[in-house]
Amino acid sequence: MTGTFHTPVLAGTVAQLGQGRRRVVDGTLGGGGHAALFLEAGAQVLGVDRDPEALDAARRRFGNLPIQYLHGCFGEVHVLAAIDAFRPELVLLDLGVSSHQLDADPRGFSFRPGVPLDMRMGGTGATAADLLNSLPQPELRELFRRYADERRAGRLAGVLVERRARAPLAISDDLVGAIRRALGPRTGPADFARLFQAVRIAVNDELETLARGLDALRQRLVPGGLLVVIAYHSGEDRIVKHAFRDWGRTCRCPPGQPVCTCAGPYGRVVTRRPVEADADEVAGNPRARSARLRAFEVADGA
């Protein structure tokens, strides 16, 4: 069931964590790379994705194998209801953008020349161009500061506002040109990738969606179930790290409360340190370079 649509990141670790798990939710199905690992191990899979093109590709790939498909984001009410009814033993989130989305120029995720500034994972709502052309300068500055850790975010925001006053920003070249103007002529692909990623995160509300969805997903796992998250952005990884750490605390009562009234930890952190790809995997799949995998096991009765 291997294919070229999606190369699964940290496949060995994901397969190991999935051993013996019979009901698995892949909350970011993509092209089905990780789902294929679970299916090969004999699990039933519920595949969720906000991108209808990804679901169509997975249907073609898996045919009549025991996988259910659900269109939506893992934090949406109807998706959480379906996950709850599925009673999963493992939930996987492979965050960020898939290789297929990056390669499909009409989707607008790439900084290749002439690509439209779209970046919508679900195909609806405001595009990247909409945000870049409408956000006030202070909000643009905050976008690049918060999501890209860009120290010259204010200068970049000013350049964008100046340029859109002459003509609307529409394609990748417009944003690349603004980045070069603000950051200097030595700006290269690493800078473009980081700043385009920041815009994509804003377009799809990715960090806020993750922060809201993690606890809801934990609550829908059966006792002993695993929540596994692969993050590619420092902000994503920080949210996951802090959530897992807080869930594993012996006491979760508010500071200063004289008597503990909580029921103890929700479970345990399986990965004390994030699992990262080795050099061989990065050489074969550059997308794995920034991957950080963390896992949390839900306690009985949590």
N, C-alpha and C positions, 0 to 999 in steps of 0.2 A: 504493500500500500504506500510505498514511497512515491514521491512525485516532485515536480519542479515548482509547483505553485508556492510552496512555503517550506523552508528548511527549519525544522524545529530546533530552537535554541536549548542548550543544556538537556538534550534528549536523554542521555544516560541517567542523569539525576532524576528527571521527571519519571522515567520508566521505573526506576528503583522505588521512588516514593509511591508509585501507583500499584506496586505489587500487592496482590490480594484484594484490591479494591474493586468491587463488582459494579458499583453505580457511581459514575463520574460525571461531573459537570465541567465542560470546557467553556468557560464564560467569555472567552475571546477566541472563537473557533478559527477565524482566518481561513487559510487553505486546508486546515485539518492535520497539520503535521504532528501536533501533540495528540490529537484525538486518535490518529492512526496507531500510536503506541498503546493507548488504552484498549482499543478494539483488538489489536493483535494479542493482548493479554487476556482477552475474553470478557472485558467489561461492557456493560451497557453505558452509552454516552448520551448526554443531553448537550447539544452544541448550540451555544448562544453567540450571536454577533449582531452588531448594529449595522453592519455593511451587507446589504442584500446580495451584492456580487460575490462576497465571500461564501455566503450560504449556498448560492447556486453552484459555485465551484465545488464545494464540499459534497453536495448532492451528487454531482457528476462523478466525483472521485469514489464515493463510498457505496453507491448503488443501494443494494438491499441489506447492507450490514446493520446491526442493531444500534442505530443512532437516531435520535430525535433532533429536530431543528427548531429553533425559536429565534425570531427576528426581534431584536431590541438590545438595549444596554443592560449590563448585569445588575445595575442598581434600580431599574425601573420596576414599578409595582407589579405589573403583569409577569415580568420575568422572575421576580422573587417568589411570586405565588407558584409558578411552575416548578421552580427549584425546590420549594418547600414540599410540594406534592411528590417530587422525584425521590426525596430522601437520600441525598448524596452522601457517599463515603469520602469523596474527595472533590474539591472545587479548585480549578486551576484558572488563574488569570495571567495571560502573557500580554503585558501592557504595550502601549506604543502603537506604531504603524507596521503593517506587514510588508514583506518584500514586494508582494504583488501590487499593493497600493502605491508604493514608491515607484515601481516600474511603469505604472499606468499613467501616462502623462495627462490624459483628460481629467483624472482625479485631482490633480493640482497639488500633490505633496512634495514634488521634487523641485530643486533649484536649477534643473536643466533649462536651457534657453527656450523661451516661448511657451512655457507651461503656465496654464491659467492659475491664478491665485484662488484656489478653491479650498482644499484640505478638509472637507466635511467627510467624516467617516460614515455617517448615515445618509448622506446625500440630500439632507434637508436643513433648513435654517440658514443663518448668516454665513457667508463665505469669508475666506481670509481677506479678499478684496473689500468686502463690506466693512469688516472691522478696521482695516488699515485706512480706509477712506473716511470713516465716520467717528472713530474714537477721538476724544479730545487729547491734546498733547500730553497732559499729565497722566492720563490713563495708558497711552502708548508707552510712555517712559516706564510706568510701573509694570506693564506687560513684559518688557525686555529685561527689566531689573529682576523681577520675581522669577520668571520662567527660564531666563538665560544667564542670570548672574552677570549681566553686561554692565560694566562700570561706566561705559559711555552711553547708557540708555537714554539720557536726556538729549544728547547730541543727535542720536539716531532718530528719536521721536521728532526733533525739530526739523531734520532733513526730510522726513516723510511728510510732515505737514506742509513744508515749503513746496515739495514736488507735487503733492496732490492738489495744491492750489492752482497749478498750471494745467494739470491733466490727471484724471483719475488713475490710480494704481490698478493695473489689470493683470499683468503677467509677472512671472518670476524675475525677469530682467529688471523690472521696476524696483523690486525689493532688493535684489542684488546690487543694483546701481546705488541705491540709497545707503546700503551697508558699506560699500566701498567709499562713498563720499564721507560718511560719518567716521568710519574706523580707519581709513587710510588705504593706499594702493596695495599694501602687502597683505591685505585681507584675502583669505583663501577658503577652500571647501569646508574646513573644520568650522570656521566662523559662520559660513552660510548655513551649514547643517544645524548648528546650535541655535541660530536665530530663527530659521524657518521652523524648527521644532517648537520654539517658544510660541510662535503664532499658531501653529497647529494645536498646541495644548489649550490655548485660549479659545480657539474656534470650537473645540469639542468639549470644553469644560472638564478636562481630564482629571486634574488634581482634585477638584471638588467632588466629582463623581466617585472617584476612588475613596476619598475620605468618608463619604456618605455610605458607600456600598459595602465596605469591609465588614463592619459589625453585623449588618443584615445578613451577609453571606455566612458568617460564623454561626449565627443563630440557626441557620437552616441545615447545618451539618449534623449527622447522627453522632452520638457519643463515640469518641475515638476517631472521628473524621478529621481529615486534613484540609487546611486551606493553604494553597501554594501560590505564591505571587512572584512573577518575574518582572522586574522593573528595569528601565533603561535611563531614567532621568533621576537626578539626585533628589528632586522634590517628591517624586513617586516613592522612591526607596525610603525616604525619611518618614513619610506617612505610614508605610507598612511597618517599618522598624519600630516606630513609637507605638502603633496599635498593638503589635504582637507583644512588645515589652509590657505595656499596661495590662493586657489580658492575662499575662503570666504572673502578675504580682500576687503574693500571698494575701495581701490586704489591698482592696481597691477603694476603701472609704475615703471621703474628702479629708484633706490635711486638717489636723486639729480636732477631728472627731474623737471624743474620749474613749468610746467603746466601739470595737469593730462589729459592724452589723452586716457586712457582705458575706457571701457564701464561699469566699476563697477565690483562687484563680479560676479562670475559665478553661485553663488547660496549660500546655507547656510549649515553649518555643523549641522547635526541632532543630533549627539552624542557628546556633549561637553566633556564627558569623555568616554573612551571605555567601552562597555558592557562586563562583565565577567560572567562566569558560577558560579552558587551558589554551596554550598557544596553538596547538593543532586545530582546535575547533575555530578559533578566531581566524586562522589562516584560510580555512575552508568556508567560513561564514562570518564575514566582517561584522555583521549585525550583532553577533554575540559579544563583541568587544566590551560593550558597556553594560551587559546583562548582570543583574544581581538577583539571585533566587533566595527567597525566605519561605519557611514553612512553619505552620502552627497546628498543633494537635489539640482537638477539643476534648476536655475531660468528660468522664461519665457524669451525667446529671447537670452539665453546664448549660 
